[in-house]
Amino acid sequence: MRRFQKLNIRTPKDQSAFVYFIMESMEGVVSYSTLPNQIGDPNRDLELRFAPEFESEVRELLTDLGSVVSLIP
């Protein structure tokens, strides 16, 4: 069984479509799920899943993405 690492990120709702688009473009490296949220929540939480051998690529992606959109720790 293959093991995956998980990492949660948060982004403002009005920027989430762009983040989804970027994550979709990284198919094969990282996958994501939008976590449940409350009505009116201004943010979207995403759970990222990736193989350990792709951790550096995912972290680099998040660094680059963070220079374009808000990623909230």
N, C-alpha and C positions, 0 to 999 in steps of 0.2 A: 504494500500500500504506500502510495506516495504521500509525503507530508508537505503541507503548505504552511507558510507563515501568514499571519493576519495582522493587519494594521488598520486602525480607524482614523479617518480624517473628517473634518467638518468644513463646509464651505457655505457662504451665503446662498440662499435660494435663488436669487437673481443671477448668480454665476454658475449654478449647478449644471445647466445644460451644456455649457462649454466644457466643464470638467468631465461630464459623462462622455462627450464626444472624444476628448483626448484619451480617456480610459478605453473606449471602444477601439481606438486606433492602435492601442498597445495589446491587442488580442494575441494570445500566445505567451505574453510576458506577465500580464497582470489581469485579474478579473475583479469585478466589484459587484456589490449589492448595496442598494439604498436601504438603510435601516429605518424602521418605523419612526414616525414623528407625530407630533401633535398638530392639530389644525392651528394655523396661524404662526407656527414656528418659522422664524426668519432664516433658519439654517437647514442644511441637509447633511446628515451623517452618512458616510459611506464606509463599508468594510471592504478593504482590499485584500486579495488573496494571491499569493505568488510563491513559486518554488524558491527555496533558499538560494539557489544559484543565480537567481535574478534580483536578489536584494539590492545590489549596488545600482542596477539599472532603475529599479523602482524608486530608490531614494534620490537618484539624480533627476528622474522625472518629476518628483515632488518638489525638489529644489527649484527646477526650472519653471514648473507650473506655479509655484508660489510667488514668482516674480511677475506673473501676469494676473493672477486672481488671488483672492484672499483665502488662505487655508488657515483655519483656526485650530490651534492645538487642543 
